[in-house]
């Protein structure tokens, strides 16, 4: 694989700043903002950065290997791309670009039900080696159609969403008039005109659409009625009664995203799930919730032997990934960081971001003398972990 790395942007913060300069304000807010006063958004990152690692300097060290086995697949790094909705709104063809970068770097890519590329398009890019995140539909018939399409496209890892039982209160999105779908106000139109690269890219790519959902959306709906349709379609909370038939129907790996307490983890184990992602939806749903790294000290000892314990939220560097792995995560999933890369650098922004994160993680492993990913917990300084 030919690598792509731009030394002008050696950190996610450099990518974030560049992305912000290229995106309309409403699109940047949709990507970067949290709910209410963004307390949990900040806590995700600040708590991870309190985690400290213990280096071993005088021991023999034969080098660091990032390869990681997960659900029978061997990946080149212990992190993947998390599901993000409306990717094509934030940058034209962002979903497709990220899927390709994941393939080239041999890490998992997760497609959201409400992203702007279809199941079938992503399957072509990834040769069927992708994960699909299901927003649970209110209607069983629609649920089964989506599961069948994902399976027929080659997907073997399904992620069901637990942490969005209600639509979030996000002041920046409300002020921007940005709903699902986006409502173009005069203020938003002015923002688009001030970002010509973004605007031209959208003209070429076409209007962002919910392409996976397109076959089920009635033709000719106004923006208002399309929003009402989507709200009605995905109403409902994930419960045991909804998990059980999915487990029965889905023959592949089944992962639940949004677990933050042992009680919910017990339910996941009870229904034979293969993995869980400790997540608070990137601080976008519950402003007074815990950060994702805090519950790891309870979840890992009790459940890591029963299913794969993964994590997302708050990771913007290889050091952040290392901290989460040291806290016992089998794998890390990242949403915003790869998106900042694409919004900053376009087609090859995902490649740059993944290459950068690999370089950073490799440096941490070599610095502390960590040979394999599974050895990270031995380097954790437990008292540094917030609780």
N, C-alpha and C positions, 0 to 999 in steps of 0.2 A: 504493500500500500504506500502511495506517495503521501508524505505528511504535509500538512499545511499549518504553519505557525507564523504569525505576524508579531514581531518583537515590539511593535508600537503598543500592543495591548496585552501585557504579560499578566494581567489579573482580571478577575470578573468585574472589579470596580472600574477598571479602565473600559471594559466592554459596556458596562452599564452607562457610563457617561457618554460614550460614543452612540449607543443605542438611543439614549434620550434626545440627543441632538438630531437624530434622523427620523424620529417617530412623531406623529401627532400626539399632543398631550393626552387625549382620551385613550389612545392605544397604549401609551407608556403607563398610564395609571392602571389600566386593566391588568397589565403584566406585573407591575411592581407593588401595587397597593394591597392593603389588608382590609379588615372590617373595622367598624367603629373607629377607635383612636389608634389602631395599629399596635396595641400593646403586645399582643401575642406574636405578631410579625417580627417585632424587635427582639422579643424574648427567645424565639427560636434560635436566632443567630448568636445572641449574647451568651446564652447558656452553653452552646456548643464550644464557644471560645474560652470558657472557663476550664474545660477539660484539659488536663495536663498529662503528658506522656513521659515515661521513664526511659532514658537511653542506656544502652549497654555498650560501652566504648572499648573495653579490653577483652571482649570475647571474640573467638573466631567468627568470621562472617563471610559467607560464600556468595553474597549478592542477594538482591530482593526480587521476588517474583510475584507479580500482581494477578496472575491468572487465578480464576475463581470458578468453582463448579457450583451450578445452581440448577435444580430441576433437570439433571441429566445433561445439561449443556455446559461447555467450558468456555468462559468469557475471558477476554484479554485484560479486564479490569474489574474491580469489585463494585462498580457503580453502573447505573443505567439511566435512561431518559424517562422521566415520569410523565404521566398524561397531563396535557394542558389543553384547555378548550380554546376555541376561536384563534388558533395559532396564525391562520392566514390573515386575520384582521390586524394582528400586531406587525407582521411582515409578510409580504406576498410569498406564497409557497413555502412558508416556514416549516410546515409539517413535513412536506416532502423532503426538504433539505435536511431536516434532522433525522428522518428515517434513513436517508442515504448515509449520513455521517455515522449513524449507529452501526449500520452494516459494515462500513469500511473499517470501523474501530472494533468490530466484534463485541458489541455490548447490546443489551436488550433495549428496544424502543417500544414504548407503550402508547397506543392510540386511544384517545378519548372518544367516547360516543359523540360528543359535541365539538369535535375538532373540525377542521375545514378540508380534510382529505378523507376519502372513503376507505372502508375496509379493503376493498378490492385494489385500490390504487396503492395503498401501503403494502399490501401483500405482494404486488408486482415488484416494488422497490426492494423489499426485504426477502423475497423468495419464500414468503410465508412465515418467516422467523420473526414474529412480532408478538407483543402482548396486546390484549384489548381490555380496556377499562369500560365496564358497563355501568352507566347511570340506570338504575333500576326503573323500567317503565311501569306505569300504572296498569297496563294491560298485559296479560300473560301471553297473548298471541304475538305482540310486538317483541316481547322479551325473547321468545323462542325463535322468531325470525332473525333477530340479531345474533343469537348464539349460533344458529345454523350457518349464517353467513361467515361469522368469524372462523368457525371450525372448517368449513369448506374452503376458506382462503388459506388454511394452513396454520392458523393460530392455535397454540397448544397451552397458553397460559392466559387465563381469564382473571381479571381483577374486578371485584365487586366493591362498590363504594358505600362506606358506612357513615362517613363524617359530613354528609350534606343532607340531613333530614328536612331542612328548610332552606329557603333562599336567604342568602346573607344580606346584612345591612352594611353596604359599603358606600360611605358618603361621597367619595370621589367619583364613583360610577354614577351615583344618583345625580350629582351636580353636572356631570358630563352628558347626562341623558343616555348613558350607555347601559343598555339592558340586553336581554337575549330575545331577539336580535338587536344589533346596535341601531339607535335612532339618530339620524343625522340632523342635528340642530345647526343653525347658522354659526354658532361658536365652533362646532366640530368641523364644519365645512371650511371655515377660515384656517383652522389648524392644519387641515389636509393640504390646502393650497400653499401653506408655508413650508411644507416638506415635500418638494417636488420629486425626489428619488422614490419615496414611499408611494406617492400618488401615481407616478408613471408605472411603477411595478404593479400596482393594483389594476391599472388599465390593461396591462398585458396579461396578467393572471386571471382577470375577471373578478366579479364581485364575490367576496367571501360568502360561502354557504355552508350549511350543515350537511356535508355531502353524504355521510353515512345515513343520515335521517331523510334525505331528499325523497326517496321512493315513498315515504309514508306521509309526507306533508302535502295537504291539498293544494292544488294549483291556484294561483291568483290571489293568495292571501295578502292583505296589506301588512305593513310592518307591525302594526298594533295587533292584528289578529294572528300573525305568525308567533308573536310573543306569547299570546294567550294559549295558542296551541301547544307550544313547547312547555310552558308552565304546567299545563294540564297533563301532558304526556308523561312528564317525569315527576309527578307528584307522588309522594309516598316515601316512607322510611323503610330502610332495610331491617328486616326482623328475622327471627328463627324460621318463621313460617315461609318466608321468601327465600331464605338460604337453602333450605332442605331440597326443594325441587330443582334448584340450580345445581346443587351437588349431585343429584341423581341424574340430571341430563348431561352435565359437562364431563366428558371423559378425560380431559386433560388436567393440568395443574390449576387449582382454584385458590386464589389469594384474596383476602379481604383487606381493604385499605381504610385506615382511619381508626385503628385500635390504639387506645391509650390507657386502658385499665385491665386488670386481671379478669374481671367479671366478663367482659366482652371476649377476651382471649379464650376463656373457658368454653364459650359458645362456639368459637371457631374450631377448637379442638374437638368438641363434641360432634360436630357435623363433618369431621374428616377433612377439613381444609388443609391445604399443603403449605400455606404461608400466610403471613400477615405483615402489613406495612404499618409501622407506628407512624401516625401522621395526624396533623391537625389542619389539613388542607392548606398548608402554607400560610397559616395565620389569617385565612380568609373567611372563617366561619364563626369561631368563638374567641372573642377578644380576651376573655378571662380564663382561658384554658392554660394547661401546662405547655411548656415547650416539648418538643418530641424527644429530646435526649433525657429528660428527667425521669419518665416512667420506665426507661430501659433497665434500671437496676432492680425493678420488681419483675418485669416481663421476661428478661433473658434467663435468669436462673430457673424459673418455673416452666417456661415454654420452649426454650431453644432446642430441647431434645425431642419435642413433639411436632414442630413445624418450623419452617424457615422464618426467622424474625428479621424483617427489613425495616428501613427507616427512610423518611424524607423530611424536608423542611429545614431551612436555615444553613444549608451547606453552599459555600461559595468559593472553596479552595480545596486543594488536596489535603491540607492540614485539617480542615473541617471534616472531610471524609474519614481521615485517619482517626479523629476523635470519636466518631460514631462507631467505627469498626472496633475501636478499643473498648467501647462500652458494650460490646457484644453483638452488634448487628452483623448478620451474615452478608448483607448487601445494602447498598445505599442507592436511592433514586433521587434524581435532581430534575427540577422543572424550570425554574427561573434562569439558572446559570446558562444552560444551552440556548435558551431563548434570547438572552441578552447577546450571546455570540452571534446568532443569526441576524438579529435586528441591527447589530453594529456592523457586521461584515458581509451580510448577505449569504449567498450560496455556500461559501466555504466557512461561514462563521461557526457552524456546528463542529466541523473538523478541527478548527483552531481551538475551540473551547475544550473539546475532549482531549486533544493532544496536550494542551496546557495543564489540564487536571491530572493527566497521567504523569507528566513531568514532575508536577508538584508532589503527588503522592509518592512517586519513586524517591524523590529527595528525602521525604520524611522517613520512609522505610530504611533507606541507607543510613540516615543520620542516627536513628535509634537502634539500628541493628536488628530490624524485623525482617526475617527471611521470607515468610509467607503471610498471606492475609489472615489466616486462622491464628497467627501468633500475636496479633495486635492486643488482645486482652491482657497478655502477660506484661505489656508495657504501660498499662493504665495505672495512674495514681488515683486510687478510689476516692480519697477524701477531696479531690478537686471537682468531682462531679456534683453539680447542683442538685438539691433535693427539696 
